Amino acid sequence: MKIGGTCDDAGQSLICCLYISALGPADLDSLPVCVQFSPVPSGPGWRNADEPLTDELIRATIDNILDHGFTGIEAPPHRSPEEDKLILSYAQSRGMFVSAHVGSVEIFGRDAPSPICVYSKDYAIEVERRVRENLKSLNGIPRLYNIFPFQDEPFHAGPKSFDMSQEVKDEFRRRYGYDLPEDLGTARENPRAWLDLLNFHSDNFSDGWRQAYRILKSISPEVTVTLTHDSHNTLGGGFGSHTELAIDDVFHWGGDFADMYVFDIYPYMSIDFRFGEPSKFLKPRIAQTHYTMAQMRNLTTHYNKIFGFWVETYNPDWFTGFIDESRRLKHWTEREISLTAVAQGADYLLTGHKIPIDAGHWESFGQGLNLLKKAGKDLLVAPKKQAAAAMLFPRTQLLQLQEEYADVSLSYELFLRAFGELDILHEEQITDDTLKGYQILVLFDVRLLPSKTMRHLKSFVEKGGMIIADSLPTLDEYHAPNPLMEELFGVRQTSGDRILRQGHWVGYENTYPPTWHFRDENALDEIAAEKHADIQGTFLGKEYDLKVTSPRLFQAGPASAHLADADGQCGLAGRTVGQGKVFLFGFCMLDTFFSFLRTGNQQAVDELAGLVRAVARSEGHVPNVCSSNPDIEASLRVGRNSAFLFLINHEGKQPEIDVELKTCLPDMKRITDLEDGAEIPFTRKDSILSLSANVPEGECRIFRLE
């Protein structure tokens, strides 16, 4: 490390010459997996946090950690200075990389703006000072890989975090040409001012991060600068939760102020922040994780950044209130969720927080990580294959309507299971009619879109694309009526009725009684509020009879009705437009799917999924990979010379699965099981490969295609 600097006339440092060498992805032998130094529940090493540490115990513990598939250690270890030095020295001597937390440098936070405005010339000077001070701790870390220099899980907690300084007002006027509204109530009455105000205040964060990132990279171009994104507040779940306003989302912020974005979620042993009744009945358990991971994958893929994931562990230092016997018995959860993250595109894992306290969890976790290691470097150059279908994330609606867009994860999961794959496409990515190469666009609970976005969607369909929706945007970005989408779909009198859900159910096990968070005492009784309609009809020769929830029945104009109620109101209609096709369901997919799940109506679940599958495939669109068993995930990562098929049983009692996948390698000759190297038989018909496997509950299998 070398410390130096250049100064301006006032003696302030302008360029921080603090050089730090670091490892890059090319220096890694396998997917990087980091852990905090902590007691191990089985095998050699440190058993109890109250037990004094010796050199021998440190070495034995790190050897045990390595044997369980971990390849990195977190710094600082938070022991004594002497123990920290021994831990990091021995870990690096064994080839482990280091992930370092260096403290936030950007000054602002969730609850208060920066005391130095991000648009002030003094902001960068103060950030550089913090960088110079905070990064001194990295001295003597030769195998440094990445650093965490920003606040953890950032979001605006509410107007108290808005900067209203003169510099901010001047910047707003420069961008928008009028004065920054200071009263939120008045601004809300003007849709244009409201939208500008929220976007601007949200952008204050990313404007600050970009300055900090430039300073950090001037110090060390090699180090991987890392930011952890929140689990829900910036992924459609902010309003009505930990933020007073729906304002932030990860894609809108951008991806040009870090090299890696790590996703933080609490998927199995605690809560994943669904709203209302779905937070009490967590089925499918993986739904929220899949939906939010898809948003993070979209961000990192679009900006060519590394996607990382914090893995929840069975440890009271994570969430004490959720450590109980039922969770202990599910020893596979760390293995399941870590391999799910990698299957969904993650290229970095970090435990959050510490090693599991249970031997069953520890050994199962190690089995999964050692399985990942067998993929070697090839996995790091095999990104998750872009899906044939994407679901739209409607940011402008989120801001203008101020309603959560999180429980829609159930609609996402239903389509994912029915079709086989589904990505997320943010509305800001729709800049033309190509839609990034997707063949199908899915609109769930979308009622408002910018007019220019609607025009791009119309052209997308006319040129051969397909849109599948359960509601239509009939309002533009400023709340003005826009009939374009109803005209495109050939329908009339559509609606977006759904149950407005509130609060998170927190099912504490051993610290507090289970309770609602962020829910009014007089909140809506969501079950009693359910409205239903019976729709019947035939699609592609198959008869359907469904009792749907939150009906949005409509009138078909030029569109062809496929399902309807007894009065002829449409429950499904489709129409050919140019070279493409559109379909509109006349009910809320989220509320209908949840009602079937909550009442245990598996037959209706299967019938609904079958209808969605039939619609999605009706024009010949085929997914890259598809699982016959909806409880067993099938995901595909594809490189130049090899590909990896992940099969993960999340909740399924039936272990059998048939998988169909498109030929993804031109000269593929064999498929082998990474676990034992056994060849997997498969058949080939045209461009489709078919294979069968057995994956018991909680188990994960990875097949290499080459």
N, C-alpha and C positions, 0 to 999 in steps of 0.2 A: 504494500500500500504506500502511496506517495501523496502527501498533502501539500497543496500549494494554492495559488490563486492569482487572479489579476484584479485590479481595483479601478474604480472610476475616480474622478477628481476628489470625491468626498471620502475616499478610502474604503468604499463599499465593494465587496467582492462581486464581480460580474460573472465570472466563469469559475466554477469550482473544480479545481484540478486535483480531485481525490480519486485516484485510479484504483479500481478493484477488479481483480481477475475473477472470472466465474466460469463454471461449466455451462455448456449449451446442450440442447437436446441431442446433438450428434455425439456427445461424450458419454451418453447413457447406454447401457447394455440392454435395458428393458424399460418398460413403462415405470416411471418413478413413483414410489410409494413411501410416504414419510410418516413418522410416528414421534410422539413425545416420549422421552425417556421416563419410564414409570415402572412400578413393580409388575412382575409377570406371575400369572396364576399357576403355571405348570412349567416343568423343565428347569434347567439350571438358572441361577441368578437371584436377583433381589426380589424378595417375597412381600415385604411389608414396608410401607412408607415410613414407619417409625423406626425401622431397623437401620442402624448406621451403615453407610456405604463404605466399602473398601475397594481398593484397586481390583482385587480379584472378583468381587461382586459386580463391579462395573463391566469388566470384560466378559464375564459369564452372561450377564443380562443382554449385552449388545450381541453376543454370539447367538443367544436364543432368539432375539429379534430378527437377526439376519436369517436364521433357520426357518423363520415363519414368513419369509418372502419380502420383508421390508428392505428397502434400498436406501432410505434417507432418514436423517434425524433432525428434529426441530431444535432451533436455537432461539433464545437461550434455554438451557435445560431447567433453569430455575432451581438450582441447588446452590451450594456455596461456590465462590469463585474458583476454588481449587478443584472441586468436584466437576464443575462445568467444564473446566479446561481438560480434565482427564476424560470425561465423557465424549467431548467433541474430538479430542485428539485420537482416542482409540477407534471411535466410529469411522473417522476419515481414513485411518490407517487400514481399516478393513474394507475400504472402497465405498463407504456410504457418502452420499451427497448431503448437503446442509440446506435446509429451508430456514431463513432467518426472519424473525419479527423485529423490526427496528423502530417501531413507534410511528404514529401518523405525522405527516409533515404538512398537510394541506390546510391546517388551522381551523377550518369550518367543521361543523358537525350537524347531527340530526336536530338538535334543539337550539342552536344559536348560530348566527352567521359569523363569518370571519371578522375579527376585530380590525383587520386590515383588508379592505375591499379587494376582491379578486381582480378588479379592473383598475386598481391603483398601481402606479409604478413601483410602490414600495412592497407590493405583495411578493413578487418574485425574489426580492432581496431577502425578505424574512423566510421564505420557503427554503432558499439556498442555505441560509444560516442553520435552519433546522436539519436539513439534509447533511450538512457537514458535521454537525454535532451527533446526529443519530447514527450515521454510518461508521463512526469510529469503532463501534462495537464489532465490526466485521473484520477488524485486523486479526490476522492469524487464522483465517478460515480458507485454506487452499481449495477445498472442494465445495465452495458455495455454489448453489444452483439458482435459487430464487429468493427474493426479499419481499416482505409485506410492509410497504411504507405508507399505506393509507389507512384511514379509519375502517373499522370492521363493519360490514353490512350497512352501507350508507343509504339514507333516504331522508327526505324532509318530513319531520314529525308534525309539521304544521306551519302556520304563518309566523310563529315565533322564530323560525329558522330563516325567514326572508330578510335579506339585507335591503334596507331602505335608505342607504347613504346617498349622498349627492353623486358620487361616482356611478352608482348603480342607476340612478335616475338619468344621468347623462348618457349612459350606455343604452338604456332602453329607448330613449328618444332617438339616438343615432340609428338603432336597428329598425324601429317601427314608425318613426316620424311623428309621434305624439307623446304626451306626458304619461309616465307610469301611473296607472291607477293605484291609489293608496287605500281605498276602501273596498274590501272584497265584496261586500253586499252590493254596492253600486256597480262594480265590474261584472258581477254575475248577471246583471240585467242586460248587459251588452255582450252577446256571444263572441264577437270579434275581440273585444278587449279582454274578456275572460280567458279565451284561448291564448292570446298573446302573453298575458300576465303569467299564466301557469307554465307555459313553455319557457318563458324567459327565466323565471325563478328556478325552475328545474335545471336549466342550462348553466346556472351559476356554478353548480358543482363541477360539471365537466369542463367548464372554462378554467376553473382552478386546477383540476387534475392535469390538464394538458400542459400548463406551465410547470407544474411539479415534475411531470414525466420528462420534459425536455432537460430539466436540470439533472435529474437522476441519470438519464442516458448520456449526458455529457461527461458524467463521472465514470460510468462503466457501460460501454455499449454492450458488453457481453451478459451482464446480469439480467435475469428474467424478473422484471418488475411485475408484481402480482397484486390484484385487487379482489377482495372477497365480496360478492354480491349477496344481498339479503335473500331469504327463503321465500318471501311472498309479497312484501310491500312494493317491490319494484317489478313484479311479475303478474300484475293484474289484481293483487289481493290487498292493496293498500287501504282503499276507502273502507271505513267501518272497522278497521283493525288498528294498527299502531300508528297510522297517519290520519290526520284530520281531513286530508284532501287526497283525492286521486291526482297525482301530479308526476311521479317519476316512473320510468320504465327503462330497463337495461338497454334496450336497443336504441331508444331515442337518445340516451346519453352518448352512445357511440362506443367505439372500441379502439380509439387511437391514443389512449393515455395509459396503457399497460400492455404487457406482453402476454399475460395470462390472467384469465378471469375464473376465479374459483367460486363454485356455487355452494351455498350453505343451506341445508334443509334438514329437518328432523323427521325422517320418513317412517320409522317403524316403532321406536320405543317411546315416542311421545306424541306430538301432534304435527300435522302438516298444514294447518291453517285453512281448512275448508270452512265454509260459512253455513250456519244454520243446521238443520237436521243432518245433512251429509257429514258434518263434523262429528256427529254422534254415531253414525253408522258408516264406518270407513271401508266401504266396498266400491269398486275394487281398491284394495289397499294401495296399489302402486299408481293409481290414476294421477294424483297430484304431482307425484315425482316425475312421471313420464312427461306430463304437460309442461312443467317448469324446466325440466332438462332440455326439452325441445326448444324452448326460448333461449336458453343459454347456448345451446349448440348453434342456433341460428346466428346469435351475436358473434360467436368466435369463428364460425365458418365464414361469415360475411367479411369480417375484418382480418381473416387469416391469423388468428390468435390461438393460444393454447387454452383448452377447456379443462378446468380442474374441478375437483369435488371433495368436499369434507365428508368423511364417512363417520356416521354416528356409531359409537361403541357402547357396549354394556358396561358402563362405568358411572358411578354416582357423581363424578366431577362434571358429567354432561348434564343430565337432568335427574336429580335425586328422586324426584317425585314419581318417576316412571320405572324404577328398579323393583321388579316383583317376580314372583315365581313363574308366571305364564311367559314373561319375556325371557327369563333365564332358560326355559326349556326350548325356546326357539333359537338354538345355538347357531343356526346358519345365517342369522340376519345380517351380520357384517359382511359375510362372504356374498350373500345375495345382493346387497345394495351396492357393494363395491364393483362387482362384476356387471351389475345393471348399468352403473355409471359409465364403465368402459364400453359396454355394448352400445350405449347411447352416444359415444363419441369422446368421453373424457380421456385425457392423456396425462393426468397427474392426480394422485390420490393423497389425502392427508387425513389422519384420524382426528376426530373432534369429539371427545377429548380423551386421550390416553389409551392405554392397553385395556382390553376387557378384563374385568375382575373374575370372570368365570372361566375355568379351564376348557369347558366345551366350546364356548364362544371363541376362545383364543386358538384352539387347535383347528376349528372349522375355518376361521379367518385365515390362518396360515395355509390351509389346503387351497383356498381360493387364490391367494396371492402367489403361491408357488406355481399354480396352474397358469396364471398370467405370465410369470417369468418364462415359461416354456415357449411363449410366442416370440420372445426376444425382441430385437429392434424392428423386426418386420411389422409388428403391431403399430408402432409409432408412425409408420409411413403408409398405414392403411386406414384412412378416415372412414367414418360411417357413410355409407352410400346415401346420396340424396334420394329421397322418396319420390314416388310419382305424384303424390298428393301433398298439399300443404293447407293448413288452416290459417285463416287471416286473424291477426291480432289488431283490433281496432283502437289505436291510441286516442284518436280524436274523440271517439265515443266515450272512452273512459274519462276524459277530462270534462267533456261537455255534460254528460249525464250524471257524473259522480255516483256511479254504481260499480260494485266490485265486478271484476271479470276473472274470477278464480274458479268458482264451482263449475264453470264450463269445461273444466278438466274432465268431468264425467262424459261430456259429449266427445271430447278429444279421445278419451280412452275407448269409447264405444266404436268410433270410426277406426281407430288403430287396430283394435281386435278384429273388426269385421273385414277390413280391407287388407291389413297386414303391416302397414307402415303409414306414418303421417308426420310431416314436418310442420314448423311454424313459419309463416311469412308475415313480417310486420308491414303495416300499411305504408310506412315510409319507404319500403323497398319497391313498391309498385310505381315505378317511374315510367313504364311503357307497357305495351301489351304482351311482352314475352313472359312476364311473371317468373323470371329466373329459371325458365325451362320446365316449370311444373306443368303437368298435364291436367290436374284436377285442383281446383280451389274450393275449400269448404268454408262456408259462413255459418257459424253457430251463434245465435243471439246477437247478430249485428243489425242494428237499427239506424245507425248514423255513419256516414262516410263522406270524406271530401268529394266534391263534385268531380274533380279531375281523376280521382281514383275510380269512381264509377265509370267514367268514360273509358279508362284503360281496361276495366273489366269487360265492358261491352265489346271492345275490339278484340280482347283475348278470346272471347267466345266465338265471335264471328270468324276468327282465323283458326278455329279448331279446338279450343279449350273447353273444358267442362266446369261448371259451377254447380255445387250441391249446397243447398241452404235450408235452414229451418225458420228463418225470418229474413226479411229484406230491408236494406237501408232505404228509408223513404225521406230522410232528412240529410241535408248537407252539413258541412262543418260549422255553419252558423245557424243551425236549427231551421233553415228555410226548407220547405217541402221540395223534394226532387223526385219526379215520377220515373226517372230513367230506368231503375232496376225493375219496377213493376212492369214497365213496357217491355223490357228485355225478356222477362220471364213469361210475359203474356198472361198476367193474372191481375185481379183487382181485389180491393178490400182486405189486404193483408194486415197482420198485426204482429206485435212482438211480446204478447202477454207472457209473463212468467212469474213465478213466486219469488218475491224479493226477500232473500234470506239474510239473517242478521246474526252476528256473534260467532265465537268459536267455543265449542264444547271442549273443556280441558278435563280429561279423565284421569285425574291424579289417582295414584294407587296407595301411597303410604305417607304422604305429608299433609295434604289438605283434602277435604271432601271434593269430589268431582263438581265442577261448577261451570257456568257460562262466563266468558269474558267478552266485553264489548257488545253486550246485548241489553236492551231496555227491558224493564220489568213488564211493560205492556206490549212486548214484541208480538208479532203475528204468530198465531198458531198455524204453522206451515202445513201440518197434516190436515187440519180441518179446512184449510184454505184451498186444498187441491180441487181442481175442476177437471172433469173427464169428458171424453167423447168416444163413441165407438165408430171406428172406420173400417170399411171392408173394401176389397177389390182384388184385382189380378194384376200382377206385374211379371212380364216375360213368362207367362203361362203358369205362374204359381199364385195360389190364392192366399190372401192375408186377411186376418181379422184381429184388430188391435184395439185395446182400450187405452187411449192415450191421455196423458196429463198435460194440463195447460194447453188446451187446443187453440190453434191459430188457423182455423178453417177459413177458406177464402173462395173467391169466385174465379173460375178458369175462363179466360178470354180465348185467345188463340192457342193457349196451352192445352195439352191432352190430359184429362183427369185419369188417374190410375186407381186411387183409393178415395173414398168419400163416405160421408155419414148418410143416414137415412133420408135427409133432406137435400142431398146432392151437393152439400158443401165439401170442398176438396180437402183431402188429407195428404195427397201426393199428386203432383202434376209435373209433366215434363214438356219440353219444347225444343225443337231443332232451330237454331239461329245461325244462318250462314253455314260454316263447316263444323260448328260446335253444338253443344247441348247444355241445357239448364234443367235442374230439377228443384222443386220446392216442396218440402215437407210441411204439412199444416198443423204442426204441434211442436212444443218445446222438447227438443231431444234430451236435454239435461233432466228436466222434471219427469219426463216419461221413463227414461232409463232408471233414474233413482227410485221412482215409485215401484217399478218391477223388482229392483234389487231389495228394497226395504221390505216388501211383502213376500219375498222369497219365490217369486213367480219366474222360475227358470225357463219355463216353456215360452213365456212372453219375451224374456231376454233373448233367447235363441231366435225367436221369430223376428224381433226387431233388428238384431244383428244381421240376420239373413237378408232382410229387406235392404238394409244399408249396403251390404256387400253386393247385392244384385244391382242396385242403382249405380254404385261406383264402377262396376265392371261391365255395365250394359253397353258401353261403346268400345269395348275391347281393351281398356286400360288394365294393365297387369302390374302388380307390385313387384319390387325386386326380391322380396321375401315374404312368405306368408305361413303362419302357423295354423294347423287344424285345431289346436287346443287353445282356446282363448286365455287360459290361465298360465300357459307356457310361452314366454316371450321368445321370439326369434328375431335377431338383429344381425345385420351384415356390415362388416367393415372390409373395404376393398383397397388393395394396393396394386402396384404394377405387376408383381410376380406371384403374389399370394393374397388370399382373402381369409377372413375369419368369421365363422358363423357361431353366434352365441345363442344357446338355448337355456333359459332360466325359468324354473318353475316357481312362481310367486305364491300361489295359494291353491294350486290344483291337487285334488285327491287322485285324479287319473294321470298316471305318468306317461301315457303313450302320446306320441305326437308324430304327425306327418308334416313334412316341410316341403314347400315348393319354392324354388328360387330361380331367378333368371341367371343364365350363364353370364358370369361377371369377369371371367378370365378367358381370353381367346383360345388358349391351348391347355385348358385344365384337364388333368389326367386322373387325379385321385383326390380323395377326401380322407383325412386321418383325424383320429381323436387325440387331442393334445395330451390327455391324461396318460394314455398307455401306448400311443403310436399305432393303435389298431386301425386298419382301413375300414371305412364306412361304405357299405354298398349303396349305390344310387342308380337311378335310371335317368335317361335323357330322352326327351321328346321335343324335337325342334330346339327352341332356345330355353326350355324349362327343365330344370333338374328336380328330381323328387327323391326324398330319403325319409326313412323312419328312424325314430329314436325313443329311448325310454329315459325320462327325467323325473325322478321322484320329487315330492314336495321339498322345497328348499334347496334342491340340488342345481348345479350349473354345469353345463358341458360346453366346451369350445372345440370346434372342428376347424382344421386348417384345410383350405382349398388351394391346390397348386397344380 
